[in-house]
Amino acid sequence: MFYCFDNFLSLIGSLINQFFIFFNTWARKNVWKIIFCHHPQITYFCEIIIYPMKLLKHILLLSLVFALLACNKDSDHEPPKPCAQTVIVFMPWADMTTYFKRNISDFENFVNTGNLDNQRVIVCIAYNSKRAGVVELSQNRRDTLFNYENPDFTLEKDLSQMLTDVIAAAPAERYALIIGGHGTGWLPNGASLDKPKQLAKTRYFGGQKDGYQIEIRTLATAIQNSGRRMGYILFDGCYMSNIETAYELKDVADYIIGSPTEIMIDGFPYADCAKYLFGNVDFDGLCRCFVDFYNNYSTPCGTIAVTDCRRLDDLAQTVRKINLSQEFDEAALSSTQKMDGYNPTVFYDFGDYFLHQCTDEDLSAELLQQLEAAVPYKAHTECYFSAVNGSHKINHYSGITITAPTDVFIRLGLKETKWWRATE
């Protein structure tokens, strides 16, 4: 629209110029001759009249120039039109640059197929601990949008600013957030766990320092500050399909995608599954693609699930009924499905945990119904893997974990989680 208007003004300017050229030429050949013949004494006076006419021409043309500049200035600041969806890929500093670059390359390959269909992919990656950049992946090119010097994404203000900047640069009808890196579920920054052994690399293995860990609560607040709700948050890190984590994020996202166990170092197989994350998101296809990939992986272990955050309040109400009706049975934990290799166990399978804790058959049935609605998509290989002590068989799988209220985790802040306050 603005380019058409520019052309219109240029045309008007050209017509004005041509008019004055014609007028001057005609006047000198005709009008001045008439005046000179009949009134030779006023020839000088008539010459004075024509020069203001020339000045008027230049004033009009100059006005048009300023109009064109103003128009172009306005068009340069015209906000981009919202696309259907913007997918934000956030890769904070985690000593995993090689693997992050591979993930980005897989996204680029999908973008280059031309199947984005009015959607955008924006990547925020920390190149090192002191510098981060935001780039847009477009077909056959990368466009740097802006850079950050010394960002601290563990702070609410810096994380909020990044999300706000990206949303302003890539407005959309809906948003999604993919977060790569390490993960420890709901556990707070600096929580001490068993050190992993050199068995096989997972996304929990290596490069973890307290100064680069982002609290789940900080993430939730930053998303709230951005003013937009996420259609889904995909955690490409370990142990993030966890009820305490999901409940903390239920007010800022519709769905949480993650693994209830550790994820191998290559993370999500975006080369195969990126297509399921765009348009009408295919959660079922995503889960099947993930497990197919890890069934054929060198260490054939992988778990994935999708939590519907909109159903978590109903699940919390049922769990509250159970917790108020009976006491916690710590002895039952020994036969409950564990989903990590730590000692003491941090993450138990949610469904199996309550089957061992709840003795009321009606409440157990209600819980399983609510759980199926809250975690509608899930898949797993035969075993899960722990970098601490290797592979473990999966006998019970609900796709999401819970932490038992033992003394060690009470001390770590379990009672401070939104899930605890909603269910106890």
C-alpha positions as CSV (number, residue, x, y, z in Angstrom):
1,M,0.0,0.0,0.0
2,F,2.8,2.4,0.9
3,Y,4.8,1.8,-2.3
4,C,1.6,2.5,-4.3
5,F,1.1,5.8,-2.5
6,D,4.7,6.8,-3.1
7,N,4.3,6.2,-6.8
8,F,1.1,8.3,-6.8
9,L,2.9,11.2,-5.2
10,S,5.7,10.9,-7.6
11,L,3.2,11.0,-10.5
12,I,1.6,14.2,-9.1
13,G,5.0,15.8,-8.7
14,S,5.8,15.0,-12.3
15,L,2.5,16.4,-13.5
16,I,3.1,19.7,-11.5
17,N,6.5,20.1,-13.0
18,Q,5.2,19.4,-16.5
19,F,2.4,22.0,-16.0
20,F,4.8,24.7,-15.0
21,I,7.1,24.0,-17.9
22,F,4.2,24.2,-20.3
23,F,2.9,27.3,-18.6
24,N,6.2,29.1,-18.8
25,T,6.8,28.2,-22.4
26,W,3.3,29.2,-23.5
27,A,3.3,32.4,-21.5
28,R,6.6,33.6,-23.0
29,K,5.5,32.8,-26.5
30,N,2.1,34.3,-26.3
31,V,1.0,36.3,-23.2
32,W,4.2,38.4,-22.9
33,K,4.0,39.3,-26.6
34,I,0.4,40.6,-26.1
35,I,1.4,42.6,-23.0
36,F,4.5,44.0,-24.7
37,C,2.6,45.1,-27.8
38,H,-0.2,46.9,-25.9
39,H,1.5,47.8,-22.7
40,P,5.3,48.0,-23.2
41,Q,5.7,50.0,-20.0
42,I,4.6,47.1,-17.8
43,T,6.8,44.4,-19.3
44,Y,9.2,44.6,-16.3
45,F,6.3,44.2,-13.9
46,C,5.0,41.1,-15.7
47,E,8.5,39.5,-15.5
48,I,8.3,40.0,-11.7
49,I,5.0,38.1,-11.6
50,I,6.3,35.0,-13.3
51,Y,9.2,34.3,-10.9
52,P,7.0,33.9,-7.9
53,M,5.2,31.3,-10.0
54,K,8.5,29.4,-10.4
55,L,9.1,29.7,-6.7
56,L,5.6,28.3,-6.1
57,K,6.5,25.3,-8.3
58,H,9.7,24.6,-6.2
59,I,7.8,24.9,-3.0
60,L,5.2,22.4,-4.2
61,L,7.8,20.0,-5.3
62,L,9.7,20.3,-2.1
63,S,6.6,19.6,-0.1
64,L,6.1,16.5,-2.1
65,V,9.6,15.4,-1.3
66,F,8.9,15.8,2.5
67,A,5.6,13.9,2.0
68,L,7.5,11.0,0.4
69,L,10.1,10.9,3.1
70,A,7.4,11.0,5.8
71,C,5.5,8.2,4.0
72,N,8.6,6.1,3.8
73,K,9.4,6.7,7.4
74,D,6.0,5.6,8.5
75,S,6.2,2.5,6.3
76,D,9.6,1.6,7.8
77,H,8.0,1.6,11.3
78,E,4.9,-0.3,10.2
79,P,4.6,-3.2,12.6
80,P,4.8,-6.6,10.9
81,K,1.5,-8.4,10.4
82,P,0.9,-11.3,12.9
83,C,1.6,-14.8,11.4
84,A,-0.3,-17.9,12.5
85,Q,2.3,-19.1,14.9
86,T,5.8,-18.2,16.2
87,V,7.9,-21.0,17.6
88,I,10.5,-19.7,20.0
89,V,13.5,-22.0,20.4
90,F,15.4,-21.0,23.6
91,M,18.9,-22.5,24.2
92,P,20.5,-21.0,27.3
93,W,24.1,-21.6,28.1
94,A,24.6,-25.2,29.2
95,D,27.9,-26.4,27.7
96,M,26.0,-28.1,24.9
97,T,26.7,-25.8,21.9
98,T,27.6,-28.7,19.6
99,Y,24.3,-30.4,20.2
100,F,22.3,-27.2,20.0
101,K,23.8,-26.4,16.7
102,R,22.8,-29.8,15.4
103,N,19.3,-29.2,16.7
104,I,19.2,-25.8,14.9
105,S,20.4,-27.4,11.7
106,D,17.6,-29.9,11.9
107,F,15.1,-27.1,12.3
108,E,16.6,-25.3,9.3
109,N,16.2,-28.4,7.2
110,F,12.5,-28.4,8.0
111,V,12.2,-24.7,7.3
112,N,13.9,-25.2,4.0
113,T,11.2,-27.6,2.9
114,G,8.9,-24.6,2.5
115,N,6.2,-26.1,4.8
116,L,6.1,-23.3,7.5
117,D,2.8,-22.0,6.1
118,N,2.7,-18.5,7.6
119,Q,4.7,-19.5,10.7
120,R,8.0,-18.3,12.0
121,V,10.9,-19.9,13.8
122,I,13.0,-17.7,16.2
123,V,16.0,-19.1,17.9
124,C,17.6,-17.5,21.0
125,I,20.9,-19.2,21.6
126,A,23.7,-18.5,24.1
127,Y,26.9,-18.7,22.1
128,N,28.9,-18.7,25.4
129,S,28.3,-17.5,29.0
130,K,28.6,-13.9,28.0
131,R,26.9,-13.5,24.7
132,A,23.6,-14.6,23.1
133,G,21.9,-13.9,19.8
134,V,18.4,-14.1,18.4
135,V,18.1,-15.3,14.8
136,E,15.2,-16.1,12.6
137,L,15.3,-19.2,10.5
138,S,13.9,-18.5,7.1
139,Q,14.0,-20.5,3.9
140,N,17.6,-20.9,2.9
141,R,18.9,-18.2,5.2
142,R,19.4,-17.0,8.8
143,D,18.5,-13.4,9.8
144,T,20.1,-12.0,13.0
145,L,17.4,-9.9,14.8
146,F,19.5,-8.8,17.7
147,N,22.2,-9.8,20.2
148,Y,22.6,-9.7,23.9
149,E,25.8,-8.9,25.8
150,N,26.2,-10.4,29.3
151,P,22.6,-11.6,29.5
152,D,21.6,-13.4,32.7
153,F,18.6,-15.5,31.7
154,T,18.4,-16.9,35.3
155,L,17.0,-13.5,36.2
156,E,13.3,-12.7,35.6
157,K,14.0,-9.3,34.0
158,D,16.5,-10.6,31.4
159,L,14.3,-13.6,30.5
160,S,11.2,-11.4,30.4
161,Q,13.1,-9.0,28.1
162,M,14.1,-11.7,25.7
163,L,10.6,-13.1,25.4
164,T,9.1,-9.6,25.0
165,D,11.7,-8.7,22.3
166,V,11.0,-11.8,20.3
167,I,7.2,-11.4,20.6
168,A,7.5,-7.8,19.4
169,A,9.8,-8.8,16.5
170,A,7.6,-11.8,15.4
171,P,4.0,-11.1,16.3
172,A,1.7,-14.1,16.0
173,E,-1.8,-15.3,16.7
174,R,-0.3,-18.0,19.0
175,Y,3.2,-18.9,20.4
176,A,5.1,-22.0,21.4
177,L,8.3,-22.3,23.3
178,I,11.0,-25.0,23.0
179,I,13.7,-25.0,25.7
180,G,16.9,-27.0,25.3
181,G,19.5,-27.9,27.9
182,H,19.7,-29.7,31.2
183,G,16.8,-30.3,33.5
184,T,16.0,-31.5,37.0
185,G,12.2,-31.1,37.1
186,W,11.0,-28.9,40.0
187,L,14.2,-29.1,42.0
188,P,15.6,-25.7,42.9
189,N,18.8,-24.1,41.6
190,G,21.8,-25.8,43.2
191,A,20.1,-29.0,44.5
192,S,22.7,-31.6,45.0
193,L,22.2,-35.0,43.2
194,D,24.3,-38.0,42.6
195,K,27.0,-37.3,40.0
196,P,26.5,-39.1,36.7
197,K,29.0,-41.7,35.6
198,Q,30.5,-41.9,32.1
199,L,28.0,-44.6,31.0
200,A,26.3,-42.6,28.1
201,K,25.7,-38.9,27.7
202,T,22.3,-37.6,28.4
203,R,21.0,-34.0,28.6
204,Y,21.5,-34.1,32.3
205,F,25.2,-35.0,31.9
206,G,27.9,-32.4,32.2
207,G,28.2,-28.6,32.2
208,Q,25.8,-27.9,35.1
209,K,26.6,-24.9,37.2
210,D,24.3,-23.2,39.7
211,G,24.9,-19.8,38.0
212,Y,23.2,-21.0,34.8
213,Q,20.1,-22.8,36.1
214,I,16.7,-21.2,35.6
215,E,14.0,-21.7,38.2
216,I,10.7,-22.9,36.9
217,R,9.0,-20.1,38.8
218,T,11.2,-17.6,37.0
219,L,10.2,-19.0,33.7
220,A,6.5,-18.8,34.6
221,T,6.8,-15.2,35.6
222,A,8.7,-14.2,32.5
223,I,6.1,-15.7,30.3
224,Q,3.4,-13.9,32.2
225,N,5.3,-10.7,31.8
226,S,5.5,-11.1,28.1
227,G,1.7,-10.9,28.0
228,R,1.2,-14.1,25.9
229,R,0.3,-17.6,26.8
230,M,2.2,-20.5,25.1
231,G,0.3,-23.1,23.1
232,Y,2.9,-25.5,24.3
233,I,6.2,-25.6,26.1
234,L,8.5,-28.3,25.0
235,F,11.4,-29.1,27.4
236,D,14.2,-30.8,25.6
237,G,15.9,-31.7,28.8
238,C,15.7,-34.3,31.6
239,Y,12.9,-35.0,34.1
240,M,10.7,-32.1,33.0
241,S,7.5,-34.2,32.6
242,N,6.9,-33.8,36.3
243,I,3.7,-32.8,38.1
244,E,5.3,-30.1,40.3
245,T,6.8,-28.5,37.2
246,A,3.7,-28.7,35.1
247,Y,1.5,-27.3,37.8
248,E,3.9,-24.3,38.2
249,L,3.4,-23.6,34.4
250,K,-0.3,-24.3,34.1
251,D,-1.3,-20.7,33.9
252,V,1.1,-19.8,31.1
253,A,0.8,-22.8,28.7
254,D,-1.8,-25.1,27.4
255,Y,0.5,-28.1,27.0
256,I,3.8,-29.3,28.4
257,I,5.9,-31.7,26.3
258,G,8.8,-33.4,28.0
259,S,10.4,-36.6,29.3
260,P,9.7,-38.0,32.8
261,T,13.3,-39.5,32.7
262,E,16.6,-38.4,31.3
263,I,16.9,-37.6,27.6
264,M,19.9,-38.8,25.7
265,I,22.3,-36.1,24.7
266,D,21.0,-35.7,21.1
267,G,17.6,-34.6,22.5
268,F,14.5,-34.5,20.4
269,P,15.0,-35.8,16.9
270,Y,13.9,-32.6,15.2
271,A,15.0,-33.9,11.8
272,D,12.1,-36.3,12.0
273,C,9.6,-34.7,14.4
274,A,9.8,-31.0,13.7
275,K,6.9,-31.3,11.3
276,Y,4.6,-32.4,14.1
277,L,5.3,-29.1,16.0
278,F,3.8,-26.7,13.5
279,G,0.3,-25.9,12.3
280,N,-2.2,-28.2,14.0
281,V,0.2,-29.7,16.4
282,D,0.2,-33.5,16.2
283,F,1.0,-34.7,19.7
284,D,0.4,-38.3,19.0
285,G,2.6,-38.2,15.9
286,L,5.3,-36.5,17.9
287,C,5.3,-39.1,20.6
288,R,5.4,-42.0,18.1
289,C,8.2,-40.3,16.2
290,F,10.3,-39.8,19.4
291,V,10.0,-43.4,20.5
292,D,10.7,-44.8,17.0
293,F,13.9,-42.8,16.9
294,Y,15.1,-44.0,20.3
295,N,14.1,-47.6,19.7
296,N,16.8,-47.5,17.1
297,Y,19.3,-45.4,19.1
298,S,22.7,-46.7,20.3
299,T,21.3,-46.6,23.8
300,P,17.6,-47.6,23.1
301,C,16.0,-45.6,25.9
302,G,13.5,-42.8,25.6
303,T,10.3,-41.5,27.3
304,I,8.0,-38.7,26.3
305,A,4.6,-37.4,27.3
306,V,2.2,-34.4,26.7
307,T,0.4,-32.9,29.7
308,D,-2.8,-30.8,29.2
309,C,-2.3,-28.1,31.7
310,R,-6.0,-27.2,31.5
311,R,-6.9,-30.4,33.2
312,L,-4.4,-30.2,36.1
313,D,-6.8,-28.4,38.5
314,D,-9.2,-31.3,38.3
315,L,-6.4,-33.8,38.9
316,A,-5.2,-31.7,41.9
317,Q,-8.7,-31.8,43.5
318,T,-8.7,-35.6,43.3
319,V,-5.2,-35.9,44.8
320,R,-6.2,-33.5,47.6
321,K,-9.1,-35.9,48.4
322,I,-6.6,-38.8,48.6
323,N,-4.1,-36.9,50.7
324,L,-6.8,-35.7,53.2
325,S,-8.2,-39.2,53.6
326,Q,-5.1,-41.1,54.5
327,E,-1.5,-40.8,55.6
328,F,1.6,-40.9,53.4
329,D,3.0,-44.5,53.4
330,E,6.8,-44.2,52.9
331,A,7.3,-48.0,53.1
332,A,5.2,-48.3,49.8
333,L,7.9,-46.4,47.9
334,S,10.1,-49.5,47.7
335,S,7.7,-51.2,45.3
336,T,6.7,-48.0,43.4
337,Q,8.0,-47.5,39.8
338,K,11.1,-45.3,40.0
339,M,11.9,-43.0,37.1
340,D,15.5,-42.1,37.9
341,G,18.7,-43.6,39.2
342,Y,19.3,-41.4,42.2
343,N,19.5,-42.4,45.8
344,P,17.2,-41.4,47.3
345,T,14.8,-41.5,44.4
346,V,13.6,-38.1,43.3
347,F,11.0,-39.0,40.7
348,Y,8.3,-41.7,40.9
349,D,5.8,-42.6,38.2
350,F,2.7,-40.6,39.1
351,G,0.0,-43.2,38.5
352,D,1.9,-46.1,40.2
353,Y,2.7,-43.8,43.2
354,F,-1.0,-43.3,43.9
355,L,-1.9,-46.9,43.2
356,H,0.4,-47.7,46.1
357,Q,-0.6,-44.8,48.3
358,C,-4.4,-44.8,47.8
359,T,-6.5,-47.6,49.4
360,D,-9.8,-46.2,48.4
361,E,-10.9,-48.0,45.2
362,D,-13.3,-45.2,44.1
363,L,-10.8,-42.5,44.6
364,S,-8.2,-44.6,42.7
365,A,-10.5,-45.0,39.8
366,E,-11.3,-41.2,39.8
367,L,-7.6,-40.5,39.9
368,L,-6.8,-42.7,36.9
369,Q,-9.6,-41.1,34.9
370,Q,-8.3,-37.6,35.7
371,L,-4.7,-38.7,35.0
372,E,-5.7,-40.0,31.6
373,A,-7.3,-36.7,30.7
374,A,-4.3,-34.7,32.0
375,V,-1.7,-36.7,30.2
376,P,-3.5,-37.8,26.9
377,Y,-0.3,-38.6,24.9
378,K,2.6,-40.6,26.0
379,A,5.1,-43.3,24.8
380,H,8.2,-45.0,26.0
381,T,10.8,-47.6,25.1
382,E,11.2,-50.8,27.1
383,C,13.7,-49.2,29.4
384,Y,14.7,-45.7,30.6
385,F,18.3,-44.6,31.1
386,S,20.1,-43.0,34.0
387,A,23.6,-41.5,33.6
388,V,24.1,-42.6,37.3
389,N,23.6,-46.3,36.9
390,G,22.4,-47.3,33.4
391,S,19.2,-48.8,32.1
392,H,16.1,-49.6,34.1
393,K,13.0,-51.5,33.0
394,I,9.7,-49.6,32.8
395,N,6.8,-51.7,34.3
396,H,4.4,-48.8,35.0
397,Y,4.2,-45.7,32.9
398,S,1.8,-42.7,33.2
399,G,4.1,-40.2,31.4
400,I,4.5,-37.9,34.4
401,T,6.3,-38.1,37.7
402,I,5.9,-37.0,41.3
403,T,8.3,-36.5,44.2
404,A,7.4,-38.2,47.4
405,P,7.2,-36.0,50.6
406,T,10.3,-37.5,52.3
407,D,12.4,-35.4,54.6
408,V,15.2,-34.7,52.1
409,F,12.8,-33.1,49.6
410,I,10.8,-31.3,52.2
411,R,14.1,-29.6,53.1
412,L,14.7,-28.8,49.4
413,G,11.5,-26.9,49.2
414,L,8.8,-29.4,48.1
415,K,6.2,-27.6,50.3
416,E,6.9,-24.3,48.5
417,T,5.6,-25.7,45.1
418,K,2.2,-24.7,43.9
419,W,1.3,-28.4,43.5
420,W,1.9,-29.0,47.2
421,R,-0.2,-26.1,48.3
422,A,-3.0,-27.2,46.0
423,T,-3.1,-30.8,47.2
424,E,-2.1,-30.9,50.8
